[in-house]
Amino acid sequence: MPEDRMQRQRFELKYRISEEWALRIRGFVSSYLQLDENGVGKPDLSYPVHSLYLDSDDLFTYWRTVNGDRNRFKLRLRFYNAHPDTPVFCETKHRMDNCIAKQRGGVRKEAVPLLLAGQLPDAEHVISKDAKAFRAIEHFCALAQMLGARPRMHVAYQREAWVDPHSDAVRVTFDRHVLGEAEPTTRFRTEMTSPVRPFGNEVILELKFTNRFPNWMRDMVERFELIRCSAAKYCECVEMIGEERLAHSSAQGHLIRLAAAA
C-alpha cells in the first residue's frame, strides 16, 4: 500500500500533456525531487490508484464542479488493490477558492457498507488510531449522510509521483491511462468491463505545493510552455458516460443540500 504522504492543504495546478512531454518534464523534475518509493522499479515508475466516487441522486458534487462553484467538495473511497484485507481511505477533498484541503482516514473494507449506512466504524475497523484520521472519517460520514451519497463512479489510473525527501511541501504527479466506469457497489474491484477514457492518451500533470509557487516550478512551466487547464477525473467520466445514466433528479433535495453546504 502506498505510503500516506498526502498534503493536507495545498495549491494544485493541472496540465494535460502528451507522453513525449511527460518524459521531458520527468527529466526536469528529477533534478529537484525524488521518485516516490511506491514507483521504484515499477513500469512507467507508477503505481495503481483506484477511487470510488460518491454523490447524491442528483449529482450534487458533480454539478457544483461543472458550475464552477468556488467552494465545493468531493467524496471518494480510495483503494490500491482488490485484496479484502487492505484498507480503503475515506477522503473528502474541499476546494476553497484556489486552495485544496484534504481529509483522509483509513478503514477496513468490510466496514464500508455500514459506514455508508450512517454508522461510524468500530475501533477495530479503523486503520490509524490518530485522532485526525478518525475526525476525517466522521466528517466524511456526515457529508455523505447530508447528501444521501452512494457510489457512482470507479476511476482508476497509474500514478507516477515525485516528492521532496525532506518535507511534504512540494509534490509532482503524472497520471496516465485514466479510466472510468459507473459503479453502484462497494465491491472494490480493480478491473473494469467497459470503461471510458476521458483523456485518451494524454497525461495529467499536477503541480502541488503548500506555500508559495517554487521558482523551479515556475521556470518549468515557462520552459515547456505549459497551459493550465481543468482535469477533473470524476466529472470528465460522468460527462462521457452521461449524467442521466447516473442521476435520479430531485430539485428540492438539491436546493436543501445547497443551502446546508453554503
C-alpha positions as CSV (number, residue, x, y, z in Angstrom):
1,M,0.0,0.0,0.0
2,P,1.4,3.4,-0.9
3,E,2.8,5.5,2.0
4,D,0.4,8.3,3.1
5,R,2.3,11.5,2.1
6,M,-0.9,13.4,1.3
7,Q,-0.6,17.2,1.6
8,R,-3.5,18.2,3.9
9,Q,-3.7,21.7,2.5
10,R,-2.2,22.8,-0.8
11,F,-2.5,24.5,-4.2
12,E,-2.8,22.4,-7.3
13,L,-2.1,23.3,-10.9
14,K,-3.1,20.9,-13.6
15,Y,-1.9,20.4,-17.2
16,R,-2.9,17.9,-19.9
17,I,0.2,16.9,-21.8
18,S,1.5,14.3,-24.3
19,E,3.6,11.3,-23.2
20,E,6.6,12.8,-25.1
21,W,6.3,16.0,-23.0
22,A,5.8,13.9,-19.8
23,L,9.1,12.2,-20.3
24,R,10.9,15.5,-20.9
25,I,9.3,17.1,-17.9
26,R,10.2,14.0,-15.8
27,G,13.8,14.7,-16.6
28,F,13.5,18.3,-15.4
29,V,11.6,17.3,-12.2
30,S,14.1,14.6,-11.3
31,S,16.7,17.4,-10.7
32,Y,14.7,18.7,-7.8
33,L,12.6,15.8,-6.4
34,Q,13.0,12.1,-5.9
35,L,10.7,9.3,-7.1
36,D,8.1,8.2,-4.7
37,E,9.1,4.9,-3.2
38,N,5.9,3.2,-4.4
39,G,7.0,3.8,-8.0
40,V,10.6,2.5,-7.7
41,G,11.1,-0.5,-10.0
42,K,7.6,-0.3,-11.5
43,P,6.6,0.0,-15.2
44,D,6.4,3.7,-16.0
45,L,7.6,4.3,-12.4
46,S,4.0,4.2,-11.5
47,Y,1.5,2.5,-9.1
48,P,-2.2,2.0,-9.5
49,V,-4.8,4.3,-7.8
50,H,-8.5,3.5,-7.6
51,S,-11.2,5.8,-6.4
52,L,-14.9,5.1,-5.9
53,Y,-16.6,8.5,-6.0
54,L,-19.8,9.1,-4.0
55,D,-22.5,11.5,-5.0
56,S,-26.2,12.3,-4.4
57,D,-29.0,11.1,-6.6
58,D,-29.0,14.5,-8.3
59,L,-25.2,14.5,-8.6
60,F,-24.7,17.4,-6.3
61,T,-20.9,17.4,-6.2
62,Y,-20.7,16.9,-9.9
63,W,-22.8,19.9,-10.7
64,R,-21.0,22.2,-8.2
65,T,-17.8,21.5,-10.1
66,V,-19.4,21.9,-13.5
67,N,-20.9,25.2,-12.4
68,G,-17.5,26.4,-11.2
69,D,-18.6,27.0,-7.5
70,R,-15.6,28.4,-5.7
71,N,-16.3,26.4,-2.5
72,R,-17.1,22.8,-3.1
73,F,-16.1,19.3,-2.2
74,K,-15.9,15.7,-3.4
75,L,-16.3,12.4,-1.6
76,R,-14.3,9.3,-2.6
77,L,-13.2,6.0,-1.3
78,R,-9.6,5.4,-2.3
79,F,-8.0,2.0,-2.6
80,Y,-4.9,0.5,-4.2
81,N,-5.8,-3.2,-4.8
82,A,-8.7,-5.6,-4.6
83,H,-7.4,-7.6,-1.7
84,P,-10.1,-7.8,1.1
85,D,-7.5,-7.2,3.9
86,T,-6.1,-4.0,2.6
87,P,-7.7,-0.7,3.7
88,V,-9.8,1.8,1.9
89,F,-9.5,5.5,2.7
90,C,-12.4,7.9,3.2
91,E,-11.3,11.1,1.5
92,T,-13.0,14.5,1.5
93,K,-11.5,17.0,-0.9
94,H,-12.6,20.6,-0.3
95,R,-11.8,23.4,-2.7
96,M,-11.9,26.9,-1.2
97,D,-11.1,29.4,-3.9
98,N,-7.7,28.3,-5.2
99,C,-6.8,26.3,-2.1
100,I,-7.3,22.5,-1.7
101,A,-7.8,20.9,1.7
102,K,-8.0,17.1,2.1
103,Q,-9.1,15.0,5.0
104,R,-8.4,11.2,4.9
105,G,-8.9,8.3,7.3
106,G,-8.5,4.6,6.6
107,V,-10.9,1.8,7.4
108,R,-11.2,-1.9,6.6
109,K,-13.2,-2.7,3.5
110,E,-15.7,-4.8,5.5
111,A,-16.7,-1.7,7.4
112,V,-17.7,0.5,4.4
113,P,-21.3,-0.7,3.9
114,L,-22.2,0.1,7.5
115,L,-20.3,3.4,7.2
116,L,-22.3,4.5,4.2
117,A,-25.5,3.5,6.1
118,G,-24.6,6.1,8.7
119,Q,-22.8,4.0,11.3
120,L,-19.3,5.1,12.4
121,P,-16.8,2.3,12.3
122,D,-15.8,0.4,15.4
123,A,-12.3,0.8,16.7
124,E,-11.1,-2.5,15.2
125,H,-12.2,-1.3,11.8
126,V,-10.1,1.9,11.8
127,I,-6.6,1.7,10.4
128,S,-5.0,4.5,12.4
129,K,-5.7,5.4,16.0
130,D,-4.7,9.0,15.2
131,A,-7.5,11.5,16.2
132,K,-7.2,13.4,12.9
133,A,-7.9,10.3,10.9
134,F,-11.0,9.4,13.0
135,R,-12.3,13.0,12.6
136,A,-11.7,12.7,8.9
137,I,-13.9,9.6,8.8
138,E,-16.6,11.4,10.9
139,H,-16.6,14.3,8.6
140,F,-16.8,12.1,5.5
141,C,-19.8,10.2,7.0
142,A,-21.6,13.5,7.9
143,L,-21.3,14.8,4.4
144,A,-22.3,11.5,2.9
145,Q,-25.4,11.4,5.1
146,M,-26.3,15.0,4.3
147,L,-26.1,14.3,0.6
148,G,-27.6,10.8,0.7
149,A,-24.5,9.9,-1.2
150,R,-23.8,6.5,-2.6
151,P,-21.2,5.0,-5.0
152,R,-21.4,6.4,-8.6
153,M,-18.1,6.1,-10.4
154,H,-15.0,4.0,-10.3
155,V,-12.0,6.0,-11.6
156,A,-8.6,4.3,-12.0
157,Y,-5.2,5.4,-13.3
158,Q,-1.4,4.8,-13.0
159,R,0.3,7.5,-10.9
160,E,4.0,8.5,-11.1
161,A,4.8,10.7,-8.2
162,W,7.9,12.8,-7.3
163,V,8.4,14.1,-3.8
164,D,10.7,16.2,-1.7
165,P,12.6,13.7,0.5
166,H,12.7,16.3,3.4
167,S,9.2,17.6,3.5
168,D,5.7,17.3,2.1
169,A,5.7,20.9,0.8
170,V,6.1,20.0,-2.9
171,R,4.8,17.1,-5.0
172,V,4.6,16.5,-8.7
173,T,2.4,13.7,-10.2
174,F,1.9,12.3,-13.7
175,D,-1.4,10.3,-14.1
176,R,-1.7,8.0,-17.0
177,H,-4.3,5.7,-18.5
178,V,-7.3,7.3,-16.7
179,L,-10.3,5.1,-16.9
180,G,-13.8,5.4,-15.5
181,E,-16.9,3.2,-15.2
182,A,-20.2,3.6,-13.5
183,E,-20.1,1.6,-10.2
184,P,-23.1,1.5,-7.8
185,T,-21.5,-1.0,-5.3
186,T,-18.7,-1.2,-2.8
187,R,-17.1,-4.3,-4.2
188,F,-13.7,-2.5,-4.6
189,R,-12.8,-4.4,-7.8
190,T,-9.8,-3.2,-9.8
191,E,-10.9,-4.5,-13.1
192,M,-13.5,-2.7,-15.4
193,T,-15.8,-4.1,-18.0
194,S,-16.4,-1.2,-20.4
195,P,-14.5,1.8,-19.2
196,V,-14.4,5.3,-20.8
197,R,-11.1,7.1,-21.3
198,P,-11.8,10.8,-20.7
199,F,-8.3,12.0,-21.5
200,G,-7.4,9.5,-24.2
201,N,-3.6,9.1,-24.4
202,E,-2.9,12.4,-22.6
203,V,-1.1,12.5,-19.3
204,I,-2.4,14.6,-16.4
205,L,0.4,16.6,-14.8
206,E,-0.3,18.1,-11.4
207,L,2.0,20.5,-9.6
208,K,1.2,20.6,-5.8
209,F,2.7,22.9,-3.2
210,T,1.7,24.1,0.2
211,N,3.0,27.6,0.3
212,R,4.5,29.8,-2.5
213,F,4.9,28.6,-6.0
214,P,8.5,27.3,-6.2
215,N,10.8,29.2,-8.6
216,W,11.9,26.0,-10.3
217,M,8.3,25.1,-11.0
218,R,7.7,28.5,-12.5
219,D,10.8,28.0,-14.7
220,M,9.5,24.6,-15.8
221,V,6.1,25.9,-16.7
222,E,7.7,28.7,-18.8
223,R,10.3,26.4,-20.4
224,F,7.8,23.8,-21.5
225,E,5.1,26.4,-22.3
226,L,2.5,24.6,-20.1
227,I,-1.0,25.8,-20.2
228,R,-3.1,25.3,-17.1
229,C,-6.4,23.6,-17.5
230,S,-9.2,21.7,-15.7
231,A,-8.8,17.9,-15.4
232,A,-11.5,16.8,-13.0
233,K,-11.4,13.0,-13.5
234,Y,-14.8,12.2,-11.9
235,C,-16.6,15.0,-13.8
236,E,-15.0,14.1,-17.1
237,C,-16.0,10.4,-16.7
238,V,-19.6,11.4,-15.7
239,E,-19.8,13.6,-18.8
240,M,-18.6,10.8,-21.1
241,I,-21.0,8.2,-19.6
242,G,-23.9,10.7,-19.3
243,E,-25.2,12.2,-16.1
244,E,-28.7,10.9,-17.0
245,R,-27.4,7.4,-16.5
246,L,-26.2,8.1,-13.0
247,A,-28.6,10.7,-11.6
248,H,-32.1,10.5,-10.2
249,S,-33.1,14.1,-10.2
250,S,-34.6,15.8,-7.1
251,A,-34.6,19.5,-7.4
252,Q,-36.0,20.1,-3.9
253,G,-33.3,17.9,-2.3
254,H,-30.6,19.7,-4.4
255,L,-31.7,23.1,-3.0
256,I,-31.8,21.9,0.6
257,R,-28.3,20.4,0.3
258,L,-27.0,23.6,-1.5
259,A,-28.2,25.7,1.5
260,A,-26.7,23.3,4.0
261,A,-23.3,23.3,2.3
262,A,-23.2,27.1,1.9
